[in-house]
């Protein structure tokens, strides 16, 4: 697993973008619809993903790249508690599980990018 994003759930995406951009100096990297914007500091590989999430009460945390979310799910589903089973997102697949302290850990793959 490789850390690719820091996930920050936000209440208002537009206000959050203004704050991160104007107050903290982040730059927009990409966006997905009206619910997700990735930002980064210049010269940094890790991006912060701001998102208005439909799952309430999940804290910020890492998003980790795996080769296959579906394979990861199959290997780990008996040993970890998945909050959100694998589902499609524009670049690939995504899932969320809890660590043994209840913190959300998100995994992503870029399988659709590999197809293209």
N, C-alpha and C positions, 0 to 999 in steps of 0.2 A: 504494500500500500504506500502511496505517495500523497502527501498533502498538496492539494491543488487550489482549494478555496478555504477561506474562513467564512462560515455562514452566519449572517446576522439577520434575524427576523426583525422587521420594522413595522410600525403601525401605519406610517404614511410614507410611501416610496418616494414621492416627489420631494417632500420635506427632508427625508433622509439623504437623498442625492445632493441637495443644496448644501446640507451640513457637511457631508464628507468631502465634497468638492471645494466649497468656498472656505470652510473653517479649517479643515484638515489637509487640504491640498492634494486629495486623490484625483485621479483622472478616470473617466468612464472608459471601460474596456469593451463591453458589449451589453446588449439587453435582449430579453426574451419577453415579448408582449408587454403588457402593462403591470406585470407582477414581479419581474426579476431584472436587476441591473448589477453587473459586475464592475468593480472599480479596482484600481491599483495605484500604488505609489510608483513614481518613476523609478526605474532600475530595480524593480522587485518582481520575482517570478510568481509569488503567491498573490492571488486576487481575493478581494472581499466581495462576497455575493450578498447583496441586499435583496430581501424578498418579503413580500407580503404573503405569508404562508397561511394556508387553510387549516393547518394543524396548530391549534392554540397551545400555549404554555410549553413550547419547546424552546430551550435556550440556544444561544449561539454555540458554535462548535466547528470542528473541522469537517471538510468534505474530502474524502480520500479516493484517489484513483485506483481502481482494480482492473485486472484484465477483463473480467466478466462479472457483472453484478449477479447474473443468474447462477453462475458457478459458485460464487461466494455465498449466495443465499442457500444453495443446495448443501454446501459444506457446513454452514454455520447455523442453519435453522433450528437444529435440536439443542444448540449450546448457547444461543443468544436470543434475546427477545426483540423481534422485529416489530417496529411501530408501523412501518409502511413497507409492504412487500414490493418487490421489483416492479417498476412501471416505466413506460416509455417517456423520454424527454427528447427534445430536438437532437442533441448530439449522441444519444445512446440510451442507457438504462440507469435507474437511480433507485436506491432503497435507504431506509433509515432503521437503525436498531439502537438499543440502549446498552450502555456498558453496565458493569455490576454496581455502579453508584447511581444509575438512572440518567446519566448524561446521554443525549442523542449523538450518535455517530452516523454520518452519512457516507455512503459509498456511491461512486459514479463510474461508468465506463463510457468510452467514446466510440462504441461499436458502430454507430451509424456513420461516423466520419470515416471509419475504415472501409465501409462498403462503397463510399463514393470515391 
